[in-house]
Amino acid sequence: MHTIGNSEVVHSGRVAPLTQLSVDNYPKMDAFAQVGRDVFSEVTTLIPQHIVKFLAQNDLTPHDIDYFIPHQANLRLIEFIADALQQPITKFSTNITKYGNTSSAGIAIGLDELRQQQQLTGKKYY
């Protein structure tokens, strides 16, 4: 839906393009790096703004949403986003404490946990 970020704050590592093929010419990747405080500041500022804007474009507010399934980078970030949106943390998937940062798999895990919860409670989320 949307990508935000500053490559000076988070550099995800890149594979340099190959200019020739040979036995000893293999792809080299530069390292992942991030500036933690700047990432926290960027996420806690931009993500709540983006969520509110996206929902408004669809005639919704955070109060209309039953369940949020964010990337599981850090529990403090999720708590801050919940607070910024004035929503209870119980509306947010928080599997970070169970599995750690599983990268993008944290969202799929959150969706599956929600599916399992629906089977147990009969409550549906959209």
MMTF fields as JSON, N, C-alpha, C and O atoms, coordinates in Angstrom:
{
  "mmtfVersion": "1.0.0",
  "mmtfProducer": "UNKNOWN",
  "numBonds": 503,
  "numAtoms": 504,
  "numGroups": 126,
  "numChains": 1,
  "numModels": 1,
  "chainsPerModel": [1],
  "groupsPerChain": [126],
  "chainIdList": ["A"],
  "bondAtomList": [4, 2, 8, 6, 12, 10, 16, 14, 20, 18, 24, 22, 28, 26, 32, 30, 36, 34, 40, 38, 44, 42, 48, 46, 52, 50, 56, 54, 60, 58, 64, 62, 68, 66, 72, 70, 76, 74, 80, 78, 84, 82, 88, 86, 92, 90, 96, 94, 100, 98, 104, 102, 108, 106, 112, 110, 116, 114, 120, 118, 124, 122, 128, 126, 132, 130, 136, 134, 140, 138, 144, 142, 148, 146, 152, 150, 156, 154, 160, 158, 164, 162, 168, 166, 172, 170, 176, 174, 180, 178, 184, 182, 188, 186, 192, 190, 196, 194, 200, 198, 204, 202, 208, 206, 212, 210, 216, 214, 220, 218, 224, 222, 228, 226, 232, 230, 236, 234, 240, 238, 244, 242, 248, 246, 252, 250, 256, 254, 260, 258, 264, 262, 268, 266, 272, 270, 276, 274, 280, 278, 284, 282, 288, 286, 292, 290, 296, 294, 300, 298, 304, 302, 308, 306, 312, 310, 316, 314, 320, 318, 324, 322, 328, 326, 332, 330, 336, 334, 340, 338, 344, 342, 348, 346, 352, 350, 356, 354, 360, 358, 364, 362, 368, 366, 372, 370, 376, 374, 380, 378, 384, 382, 388, 386, 392, 390, 396, 394, 400, 398, 404, 402, 408, 406, 412, 410, 416, 414, 420, 418, 424, 422, 428, 426, 432, 430, 436, 434, 440, 438, 444, 442, 448, 446, 452, 450, 456, 454, 460, 458, 464, 462, 468, 466, 472, 470, 476, 474, 480, 478, 484, 482, 488, 486, 492, 490, 496, 494, 500, 498],
  "bondOrderList": [1, 1, 1, 1, 1, 1, 1, 1, 1, 1, 1, 1, 1, 1, 1, 1, 1, 1, 1, 1, 1, 1, 1, 1, 1, 1, 1, 1, 1, 1, 1, 1, 1, 1, 1, 1, 1, 1, 1, 1, 1, 1, 1, 1, 1, 1, 1, 1, 1, 1, 1, 1, 1, 1, 1, 1, 1, 1, 1, 1, 1, 1, 1, 1, 1, 1, 1, 1, 1, 1, 1, 1, 1, 1, 1, 1, 1, 1, 1, 1, 1, 1, 1, 1, 1, 1, 1, 1, 1, 1, 1, 1, 1, 1, 1, 1, 1, 1, 1, 1, 1, 1, 1, 1, 1, 1, 1, 1, 1, 1, 1, 1, 1, 1, 1, 1, 1, 1, 1, 1, 1, 1, 1, 1, 1],
  "groupList": [{"groupName": "MET", "atomNameList": ["N", "CA", "C", "O"], "elementList": ["N", "C", "C", "O"], "formalChargeList": [0, 0, 0, 0], "bondAtomList": [1, 0, 2, 1, 3, 2], "bondOrderList": [1, 1, 2], "singleLetterCode": "M", "chemCompType": "L-PEPTIDE LINKING"}, {"groupName": "HIS", "atomNameList": ["N", "CA", "C", "O"], "elementList": ["N", "C", "C", "O"], "formalChargeList": [0, 0, 0, 0], "bondAtomList": [1, 0, 2, 1, 3, 2], "bondOrderList": [1, 1, 2], "singleLetterCode": "H", "chemCompType": "L-PEPTIDE LINKING"}, {"groupName": "THR", "atomNameList": ["N", "CA", "C", "O"], "elementList": ["N", "C", "C", "O"], "formalChargeList": [0, 0, 0, 0], "bondAtomList": [1, 0, 2, 1, 3, 2], "bondOrderList": [1, 1, 2], "singleLetterCode": "T", "chemCompType": "L-PEPTIDE LINKING"}, {"groupName": "ILE", "atomNameList": ["N", "CA", "C", "O"], "elementList": ["N", "C", "C", "O"], "formalChargeList": [0, 0, 0, 0], "bondAtomList": [1, 0, 2, 1, 3, 2], "bondOrderList": [1, 1, 2], "singleLetterCode": "I", "chemCompType": "L-PEPTIDE LINKING"}, {"groupName": "GLY", "atomNameList": ["N", "CA", "C", "O"], "elementList": ["N", "C", "C", "O"], "formalChargeList": [0, 0, 0, 0], "bondAtomList": [1, 0, 2, 1, 3, 2], "bondOrderList": [1, 1, 2], "singleLetterCode": "G", "chemCompType": "PEPTIDE LINKING"}, {"groupName": "ASN", "atomNameList": ["N", "CA", "C", "O"], "elementList": ["N", "C", "C", "O"], "formalChargeList": [0, 0, 0, 0], "bondAtomList": [1, 0, 2, 1, 3, 2], "bondOrderList": [1, 1, 2], "singleLetterCode": "N", "chemCompType": "L-PEPTIDE LINKING"}, {"groupName": "SER", "atomNameList": ["N", "CA", "C", "O"], "elementList": ["N", "C", "C", "O"], "formalChargeList": [0, 0, 0, 0], "bondAtomList": [1, 0, 2, 1, 3, 2], "bondOrderList": [1, 1, 2], "singleLetterCode": "S", "chemCompType": "L-PEPTIDE LINKING"}, {"groupName": "GLU", "atomNameList": ["N", "CA", "C", "O"], "elementList": ["N", "C", "C", "O"], "formalChargeList": [0, 0, 0, 0], "bondAtomList": [1, 0, 2, 1, 3, 2], "bondOrderList": [1, 1, 2], "singleLetterCode": "E", "chemCompType": "L-PEPTIDE LINKING"}, {"groupName": "VAL", "atomNameList": ["N", "CA", "C", "O"], "elementList": ["N", "C", "C", "O"], "formalChargeList": [0, 0, 0, 0], "bondAtomList": [1, 0, 2, 1, 3, 2], "bondOrderList": [1, 1, 2], "singleLetterCode": "V", "chemCompType": "L-PEPTIDE LINKING"}, {"groupName": "ARG", "atomNameList": ["N", "CA", "C", "O"], "elementList": ["N", "C", "C", "O"], "formalChargeList": [0, 0, 0, 0], "bondAtomList": [1, 0, 2, 1, 3, 2], "bondOrderList": [1, 1, 2], "singleLetterCode": "R", "chemCompType": "L-PEPTIDE LINKING"}, {"groupName": "ALA", "atomNameList": ["N", "CA", "C", "O"], "elementList": ["N", "C", "C", "O"], "formalChargeList": [0, 0, 0, 0], "bondAtomList": [1, 0, 2, 1, 3, 2], "bondOrderList": [1, 1, 2], "singleLetterCode": "A", "chemCompType": "L-PEPTIDE LINKING"}, {"groupName": "PRO", "atomNameList": ["N", "CA", "C", "O"], "elementList": ["N", "C", "C", "O"], "formalChargeList": [0, 0, 0, 0], "bondAtomList": [1, 0, 2, 1, 3, 2], "bondOrderList": [1, 1, 2], "singleLetterCode": "P", "chemCompType": "L-PEPTIDE LINKING"}, {"groupName": "LEU", "atomNameList": ["N", "CA", "C", "O"], "elementList": ["N", "C", "C", "O"], "formalChargeList": [0, 0, 0, 0], "bondAtomList": [1, 0, 2, 1, 3, 2], "bondOrderList": [1, 1, 2], "singleLetterCode": "L", "chemCompType": "L-PEPTIDE LINKING"}, {"groupName": "GLN", "atomNameList": ["N", "CA", "C", "O"], "elementList": ["N", "C", "C", "O"], "formalChargeList": [0, 0, 0, 0], "bondAtomList": [1, 0, 2, 1, 3, 2], "bondOrderList": [1, 1, 2], "singleLetterCode": "Q", "chemCompType": "L-PEPTIDE LINKING"}, {"groupName": "ASP", "atomNameList": ["N", "CA", "C", "O"], "elementList": ["N", "C", "C", "O"], "formalChargeList": [0, 0, 0, 0], "bondAtomList": [1, 0, 2, 1, 3, 2], "bondOrderList": [1, 1, 2], "singleLetterCode": "D", "chemCompType": "L-PEPTIDE LINKING"}, {"groupName": "TYR", "atomNameList": ["N", "CA", "C", "O"], "elementList": ["N", "C", "C", "O"], "formalChargeList": [0, 0, 0, 0], "bondAtomList": [1, 0, 2, 1, 3, 2], "bondOrderList": [1, 1, 2], "singleLetterCode": "Y", "chemCompType": "L-PEPTIDE LINKING"}, {"groupName": "LYS", "atomNameList": ["N", "CA", "C", "O"], "elementList": ["N", "C", "C", "O"], "formalChargeList": [0, 0, 0, 0], "bondAtomList": [1, 0, 2, 1, 3, 2], "bondOrderList": [1, 1, 2], "singleLetterCode": "K", "chemCompType": "L-PEPTIDE LINKING"}, {"groupName": "PHE", "atomNameList": ["N", "CA", "C", "O"], "elementList": ["N", "C", "C", "O"], "formalChargeList": [0, 0, 0, 0], "bondAtomList": [1, 0, 2, 1, 3, 2], "bondOrderList": [1, 1, 2], "singleLetterCode": "F", "chemCompType": "L-PEPTIDE LINKING"}],
  "groupTypeList": [0, 1, 2, 3, 4, 5, 6, 7, 8, 8, 1, 6, 4, 9, 8, 10, 11, 12, 2, 13, 12, 6, 8, 14, 5, 15, 11, 16, 0, 14, 10, 17, 10, 13, 8, 4, 9, 14, 8, 17, 6, 7, 8, 2, 2, 12, 3, 11, 13, 1, 3, 8, 16, 17, 12, 10, 13, 5, 14, 12, 2, 11, 1, 14, 3, 14, 15, 17, 3, 11, 1, 13, 10, 5, 12, 9, 12, 3, 7, 17, 3, 10, 14, 10, 12, 13, 13, 11, 3, 2, 16, 17, 6, 2, 5, 3, 2, 16, 15, 4, 5, 2, 6, 6, 10, 4, 3, 10, 3, 4, 12, 14, 7, 12, 9, 13, 13, 13, 13, 12, 2, 4, 16, 16, 15, 15],
  "groupIdList": [1, 2, 3, 4, 5, 6, 7, 8, 9, 10, 11, 12, 13, 14, 15, 16, 17, 18, 19, 20, 21, 22, 23, 24, 25, 26, 27, 28, 29, 30, 31, 32, 33, 34, 35, 36, 37, 38, 39, 40, 41, 42, 43, 44, 45, 46, 47, 48, 49, 50, 51, 52, 53, 54, 55, 56, 57, 58, 59, 60, 61, 62, 63, 64, 65, 66, 67, 68, 69, 70, 71, 72, 73, 74, 75, 76, 77, 78, 79, 80, 81, 82, 83, 84, 85, 86, 87, 88, 89, 90, 91, 92, 93, 94, 95, 96, 97, 98, 99, 100, 101, 102, 103, 104, 105, 106, 107, 108, 109, 110, 111, 112, 113, 114, 115, 116, 117, 118, 119, 120, 121, 122, 123, 124, 125, 126],
  "secStructList": [7, 7, 7, 7, 7, 7, 6, 6, 6, 3, 3, 7, 7, 7, 5, 7, 7, 7, 1, 1, 7, 5, 6, 6, 5, 7, 7, 7, 5, 7, 7, 7, 3, 3, 7, 2, 2, 2, 2, 2, 2, 2, 2, 2, 2, 2, 2, 2, 2, 2, 2, 2, 2, 2, 2, 2, 2, 6, 6, 7, 7, 4, 4, 4, 7, 1, 7, 5, 7, 7, 7, 7, 1, 7, 2, 2, 2, 2, 2, 2, 2, 2, 2, 2, 6, 6, 7, 7, 4, 4, 4, 5, 7, 7, 6, 2, 2, 2, 2, 7, 7, 7, 6, 6, 2, 2, 2, 2, 2, 2, 2, 2, 2, 2, 2, 2, 2, 2, 2, 2, 2, 7, 7, 7, 7, 7],
  "xCoordList": [0.822, 0.0, 0.864, 0.562, 1.953, 2.735, 4.09, 4.18, 5.112, 6.439, 6.958, 6.883, 7.484, 8.106, 9.492, 9.785, 10.317, 11.633, 12.702, 12.556, 13.751, 14.891, 16.084, 16.452, 16.691, 17.795, 19.013, 19.914, 19.055, 20.137, 19.883, 20.808, 18.631, 18.25, 18.268, 18.751, 17.743, 17.755, 18.316, 17.781, 19.388, 19.994, 19.9, 20.542, 19.107, 18.793, 19.817, 19.593, 20.907, 21.902, 21.518, 20.338, 22.482, 22.215, 23.206, 24.348, 22.749, 23.63, 24.089, 23.277, 25.393, 25.941, 25.701, 25.843, 25.34, 25.097, 26.386, 27.47, 26.251, 27.4, 27.638, 26.694, 28.883, 29.22, 29.783, 29.807, 30.242, 30.722, 30.524, 30.475, 30.412, 30.269, 31.599, 32.234, 32.009, 33.213, 33.143, 32.295, 34.009, 34.007, 34.225, 33.608, 35.083, 35.418, 34.665, 34.952, 33.714, 32.936, 31.549, 30.666, 31.363, 30.088, 29.491, 30.218, 28.171, 27.536, 28.054, 28.253, 28.264, 28.684, 27.593, 27.03, 27.313, 26.255, 26.849, 27.662, 26.44, 26.871, 25.935, 24.84, 26.357, 25.704, 24.429, 24.265, 23.531, 22.344, 22.81, 23.677, 22.245, 22.579, 21.367, 20.581, 21.232, 20.173, 20.608, 21.433, 20.037, 20.269, 19.039, 17.996, 19.176, 18.037, 17.149, 15.929, 17.734, 16.915, 16.162, 15.011, 16.817, 16.151, 15.036, 13.998, 15.239, 14.188, 12.982, 11.848, 13.225, 12.128, 11.365, 10.135, 12.096, 11.459, 10.647, 9.524, 11.218, 10.525, 9.254, 8.192, 9.376, 8.227, 7.122, 5.955, 7.47, 6.446, 5.793, 4.71, 6.435, 5.839, 5.037, 3.877, 5.66, 5.061, 3.989, 2.997, 4.175, 3.214, 1.826, 0.846, 1.7, 0.346, -0.282, -1.477, 0.523, 0.0, -0.494, -1.562, 0.279, -0.097, -1.379, -2.258, -1.49, -2.689, -3.924, -4.946, -3.831, -4.973, -5.346, -6.526, -4.349, -4.611, -5.241, -6.219, -4.67, -5.203, -6.652, -7.503, -6.93, -8.294, -9.247, -10.371, -8.803, -9.651, -10.015, -11.128, -9.085, -9.366, -10.442, -11.029, -10.689, -11.709, -12.876, -13.615, -13.027, -14.11, -14.135, -15.202, -12.95, -12.817, -11.897, -11.158, -11.963, -11.035, -10.442, -10.945, -9.392, -8.853, -9.899, -9.807, -10.878, -11.93, -12.803, -13.446, -12.829, -13.624, -12.94, -13.573, -11.68, -10.894, -10.902, -10.656, -11.186, -11.229, -9.844, -9.582, -8.959, -7.689, -6.62, -6.845, -5.474, -4.332, -3.256, -2.992, -2.641, -1.593, -0.331, -0.084, 0.462, 1.656, 2.876, 2.882, 3.888, 5.194, 5.668, 5.493, 6.263, 6.647, 8.12, 8.902, 8.487, 9.879, 10.232, 11.329, 9.29, 9.62, 8.311, 7.467, 8.134, 6.892, 6.676, 5.548, 7.756, 7.592, 7.044, 6.237, 7.467, 6.936, 5.443, 4.668, 5.053, 3.63, 2.815, 1.744, 3.323, 2.627, 2.526, 1.493, 3.58, 3.561, 2.537, 1.798, 2.495, 1.532, 0.106, -0.76, -0.141, -1.474, -1.858, -2.98, -0.928, -1.187, -1.429, -2.338, -0.614, -0.762, -2.119, -2.696, -2.619, -3.932, -5.077, -6.246, -4.726, -5.688, -6.526, -7.748, -5.803, -6.428, -5.809, -4.63, -6.579, -6.012, -5.042, -5.243, -4.009, -3.004, -3.628, -3.075, -4.754, -5.419, -5.919, -6.218, -6.013, -6.422, -5.234, -5.405, -4.052, -2.835, -2.236, -2.062, -1.928, -1.209, 0.167, 0.873, 0.538, 1.836, 2.551, 2.838, 2.836, 3.541, 5.054, 5.771, 5.546, 6.976, 7.489, 8.629, 6.656, 7.093, 7.186, 7.883, 6.491, 6.504, 7.578, 8.251, 7.74, 8.615, 9.808, 10.72, 9.812, 10.852, 10.509, 9.405, 11.452, 11.26, 11.473, 12.607, 10.39, 10.453, 10.358, 9.99, 10.694, 10.624, 9.17, 8.261, 8.941, 7.57, 6.693, 5.47, 7.283, 6.489, 5.635, 4.627, 6.019, 5.244, 3.816, 2.9, 3.627, 2.28, 1.467, 0.31, 2.077, 1.379, 1.064, -0.015, 1.996, 1.755, 0.576, -0.294, 0.548, -0.567, -1.895, -2.906, -1.896, -3.123, -3.563, -4.751, -2.619, -2.976, -3.467, -4.427, -2.824, -3.292, -4.714, -5.535, -5.0, -6.357, -7.341, -8.451, -6.94, -7.792, -8.082, -9.22, -7.053, -7.25, -8.175, -9.006, -8.022, -8.872, -10.327, -11.237, -10.551, -11.906, -12.524, -13.702, -11.74, -12.257, -12.656, -13.615, -11.909, -12.209, -13.387, -14.19, -13.488, -14.512, -15.716, -16.78, -15.551, -16.626, -16.719, -17.552, -15.866, -15.878, -15.133, -14.057, -15.696, -15.068, -14.462, -15.02, -13.308, -12.625, -12.436, -12.209, -12.53, -12.343, -11.327, -11.009],
  "yCoordList": [-1.188, 0.0, 1.249, 2.232, 1.196, 2.417, 2.061, 1.202, 2.709, 2.514, 3.867, 4.856, 3.888, 5.101, 4.745, 3.579, 5.715, 5.414, 6.311, 6.896, 6.397, 7.209, 6.269, 5.654, 6.146, 5.199, 5.574, 4.754, 6.784, 7.17, 6.636, 6.526, 6.309, 5.811, 4.281, 3.673, 3.665, 2.204, 1.848, 2.252, 1.094, 0.606, -0.908, -1.541, -1.493, -2.914, -3.832, -5.039, -3.294, -4.13, -4.276, -4.389, -4.273, -4.336, -5.308, -5.446, -5.961, -6.803, -5.964, -5.469, -5.814, -5.044, -5.813, -7.036, -5.114, -5.81, -6.431, -5.868, -7.583, -8.235, -7.598, -7.37, -7.316, -6.738, -7.785, -7.579, -8.917, -10.012, -11.32, -11.339, -12.389, -13.709, -14.44, -14.525, -14.965, -15.781, -16.621, -16.377, -17.594, -18.503, -17.77, -18.121, -16.768, -16.085, -14.771, -14.027, -14.485, -13.245, -13.592, -13.991, -13.442, -13.772, -12.494, -11.553, -12.475, -11.265, -10.941, -11.832, -9.684, -9.212, -8.29, -7.479, -8.43, -7.639, -6.749, -7.197, -5.485, -4.641, -4.868, -5.406, -4.47, -4.827, -4.044, -2.908, -4.694, -4.036, -3.088, -3.44, -1.91, -0.959, -0.068, 0.211, 0.37, 1.32, 2.189, 1.793, 3.381, 4.314, 4.207, 4.795, 3.443, 3.067, 4.206, 4.131, 5.26, 6.38, 7.061, 7.466, 7.181, 7.809, 6.927, 7.434, 5.604, 4.687, 4.826, 4.934, 4.822, 4.963, 6.264, 6.272, 7.355, 8.656, 8.651, 9.154, 8.086, 8.049, 7.204, 7.614, 6.027, 5.12, 5.717, 5.685, 6.262, 6.764, 8.045, 8.412, 8.718, 9.91, 9.563, 9.954, 8.825, 8.619, 7.525, 7.666, 6.449, 5.342, 5.757, 5.511, 6.376, 6.804, 7.774, 7.688, 8.696, 9.638, 8.891, 9.195, 7.924, 7.161, 6.365, 6.327, 5.738, 4.95, 5.84, 5.488, 6.988, 7.916, 8.395, 8.448, 8.741, 9.232, 8.139, 8.382, 6.926, 5.812, 5.525, 5.352, 5.474, 5.204, 6.316, 6.045, 7.568, 8.708, 8.645, 9.003, 8.193, 8.059, 7.01, 6.963, 6.182, 5.138, 5.382, 4.462, 6.649, 7.068, 6.278, 5.916, 6.015, 5.289, 6.052, 6.948, 5.674, 6.177, 4.965, 3.854, 5.152, 4.018, 3.356, 2.158, 4.109, 3.551, 2.539, 1.695, 2.62, 1.698, 0.342, -0.611, 0.257, -0.951, -1.842, -1.38, -3.114, -4.069, -4.569, -4.825, -4.707, -5.356, -4.826, -4.752, -4.459, -3.997, -5.079, -5.66, -5.345, -6.363, -5.703, -5.757, -5.081, -4.369, -5.281, -6.401, -4.785, -5.442, -5.547, -4.616, -6.674, -6.956, -6.629, -7.506, -5.381, -4.978, -4.793, -5.142, -4.242, -3.826, -3.54, -2.804, -4.102, -3.91, -2.441, -1.95, -1.737, -0.305, 0.485, 1.395, 0.155, 0.84, 0.579, 1.498, -0.667, -1.007, -0.288, 0.248, -0.276, 0.433, 1.925, 2.54, 2.507, 3.937, 4.229, 5.21, 3.38, 3.571, 3.443, 4.24, 2.45, 2.295, 3.551, 4.041, 4.067, 5.282, 6.484, 7.28, 6.609, 7.739, 7.701, 8.743, 6.495, 6.346, 6.353, 6.26, 6.464, 6.442, 5.159, 5.176, 4.045, 2.729, 1.837, 1.989, 0.915, 0.006, -0.973, -1.398, -1.319, -2.249, -3.613, -4.372, -3.928, -5.207, -5.326, -6.429, -4.208, -4.243, -4.512, -4.572, -4.67, -4.834, -6.22, -6.683, -6.866, -8.135, -7.859, -6.947, -8.646, -8.443, -9.773, -10.155, -10.468, -11.735, -11.57, -12.565, -10.344, -10.061, -10.66, -11.12, -10.656, -11.17, -12.69, -13.268, -13.332, -14.793, -15.308, -16.296, -14.635, -15.143, -14.239, -14.658, -13.02, -12.065, -11.423, -11.593, -10.692, -10.026, -11.049, -11.423, -11.497, -12.507, -11.876, -12.539, -10.581, -9.84, -9.81, -9.683, -9.922, -9.81, -10.987, -10.898, -12.081, -13.231, -12.889, -13.553, -11.863, -11.465, -11.074, -11.275, -10.52, -10.14, -11.398, -11.51, -12.34, -13.6, -14.358, -14.936, -14.358, -15.013, -14.335, -15.011, -12.999, -12.259, -12.599, -12.75, -12.721, -13.101, -14.505, -14.746, -15.427, -16.787, -16.836, -17.545, -16.097, -16.051, -15.505, -15.991, -14.495, -13.942, -14.985, -15.108, -15.734, -16.796, -17.843, -18.288, -18.232, -19.208, -18.652, -19.377, -17.37, -16.732, -16.726, -16.945, -16.477, -16.496, -17.871, -17.989, -18.914, -20.27, -20.568, -21.299, -19.994, -20.235, -19.413, -19.893, -18.172, -17.269, -17.087, -16.666, -17.408, -17.17, -15.72, -15.384, -14.841, -13.411, -13.224, -13.788, -12.447, -12.211, -10.804, -9.842, -10.724, -9.444, -9.245, -10.2, -7.996, -7.685, -6.585, -6.158],
  "zCoordList": [0.0, 0.0, 0.0, -0.677, 0.776, 0.925, 1.532, 2.409, 1.07, 1.64, 2.088, 1.359, 3.296, 3.79, 4.278, 4.54, 4.396, 4.943, 4.371, 3.297, 5.102, 4.743, 4.659, 5.66, 3.497, 3.33, 4.161, 4.335, 4.671, 5.577, 6.992, 7.796, 7.283, 8.599, 8.615, 9.57, 7.558, 7.441, 6.069, 5.037, 6.08, 4.845, 4.898, 5.736, 4.011, 4.118, 3.462, 3.374, 3.012, 2.329, 0.872, 0.543, 0.024, -1.403, -2.055, -1.614, -3.09, -3.878, -5.061, -5.843, -5.178, -6.305, -7.6, -7.628, -8.67, -9.94, -10.477, -10.326, -11.098, -11.727, -13.091, -13.848, -13.398, -14.697, -15.648, -16.861, -15.092, -15.925, -15.175, -13.945, -15.906, -15.303, -15.359, -16.41, -14.217, -14.143, -12.882, -12.023, -12.76, -11.625, -10.313, -9.307, -10.297, -9.043, -8.844, -7.906, -9.712, -9.606, -9.067, -9.826, -7.776, -7.146, -6.535, -6.216, -6.378, -5.83, -4.432, -3.606, -4.189, -2.866, -2.336, -3.071, -1.064, -0.456, 0.62, 1.428, 0.629, 1.741, 2.929, 2.77, 4.069, 5.33, 5.588, 5.145, 6.324, 6.867, 7.969, 8.768, 8.011, 9.07, 9.327, 8.421, 10.568, 10.897, 12.059, 12.883, 12.107, 13.203, 14.102, 13.817, 15.197, 16.03, 16.483, 16.335, 17.031, 17.522, 16.386, 16.547, 15.242, 14.097, 13.554, 13.129, 13.563, 13.129, 14.053, 13.587, 15.357, 16.326, 16.076, 16.046, 15.899, 15.663, 14.37, 14.331, 13.324, 12.033, 12.116, 11.648, 12.713, 12.813, 13.668, 13.278, 14.827, 15.737, 15.233, 15.69, 14.307, 13.708, 12.462, 12.332, 11.545, 10.236, 10.192, 9.477, 10.939, 10.857, 11.354, 10.652, 12.537, 12.949, 11.942, 11.658, 11.405, 10.405, 9.172, 8.642, 8.723, 7.54, 7.785, 6.924, 8.94, 9.251, 9.248, 8.659, 9.903, 9.964, 8.562, 8.217, 7.762, 6.399, 5.538, 4.831, 5.603, 4.824, 5.206, 4.334, 6.499, 6.946, 6.522, 6.098, 6.634, 6.247, 4.765, 4.38, 3.941, 2.506, 2.246, 1.165, 3.235, 3.123, 4.078, 4.427, 4.497, 5.395, 6.697, 7.193, 7.246, 8.502, 9.45, 9.044, 10.713, 11.722, 12.436, 12.27, 13.218, 13.983, 14.88, 15.148, 15.342, 16.198, 15.453, 16.078, 14.111, 13.302, 13.107, 12.653, 13.441, 13.194, 14.43, 15.545, 14.221, 15.331, 15.722, 16.897, 14.738, 15.012, 14.068, 12.86, 14.597, 13.812, 13.849, 14.901, 12.712, 12.657, 12.089, 10.884, 12.968, 12.502, 12.396, 12.907, 11.734, 11.724, 13.17, 13.956, 13.513, 14.896, 15.145, 15.51, 14.948, 15.131, 16.601, 17.036, 17.358, 18.721, 19.452, 18.94, 20.626, 21.376, 21.73, 21.684, 22.084, 22.419, 21.235, 21.426, 20.022, 18.841, 18.685, 18.424, 18.846, 18.712, 19.788, 19.504, 21.021, 22.104, 21.807, 22.072, 21.265, 20.949, 19.855, 19.937, 18.836, 17.741, 18.265, 17.905, 19.11, 19.711, 20.478, 20.356, 21.264, 22.045, 21.129, 21.366, 20.088, 19.159, 18.459, 18.149, 18.216, 17.58, 18.583, 18.209, 19.864, 20.964, 20.939, 21.08, 20.752, 20.7, 21.768, 22.086, 22.323, 23.324, 22.674, 21.536, 23.395, 22.881, 22.567, 21.771, 23.171, 22.916, 21.473, 21.014, 20.758, 19.354, 18.426, 17.209, 18.98, 18.188, 18.391, 19.518, 17.275, 17.338, 17.95, 17.519, 18.946, 19.6, 19.804, 20.938, 18.733, 18.848, 18.977, 19.081, 18.971, 19.152, 20.463, 20.53, 21.5, 22.806, 22.812, 23.646, 21.89, 21.819, 20.861, 21.153, 19.711, 18.662, 18.335, 17.623, 18.841, 18.451, 17.117, 16.601, 16.572, 15.286, 14.184, 13.885, 13.587, 12.532, 11.147, 10.177, 11.063, 9.814, 9.341, 10.161, 8.05, 7.539, 7.952, 7.848, 8.415, 8.86, 10.078, 10.323, 10.848, 12.023, 11.673, 12.471, 10.492, 10.054, 9.749, 10.154, 9.034, 8.736, 10.019, 10.152, 10.957, 12.249, 12.947, 13.496, 12.927, 13.538, 12.887, 13.573, 11.556, 10.853, 11.252, 11.465, 11.353, 11.742, 13.187, 13.491, 14.066, 15.461, 15.532, 16.31, 14.716, 14.664, 14.139, 14.657, 13.113, 12.575, 13.649, 13.798, 14.391, 15.462, 16.55, 17.096, 16.856, 17.861, 17.39, 18.19, 16.105, 15.555, 15.713, 16.052, 15.469, 15.597, 17.041, 17.288, 18.001, 19.41, 19.914, 20.714, 19.445, 19.968, 19.065, 19.518, 17.773, 16.82, 16.382, 15.541, 16.944, 16.589, 15.271, 15.077, 14.383, 13.087, 13.036, 13.564, 12.386, 12.175, 10.693, 9.95, 10.262, 8.845, 8.723, 7.614]
}
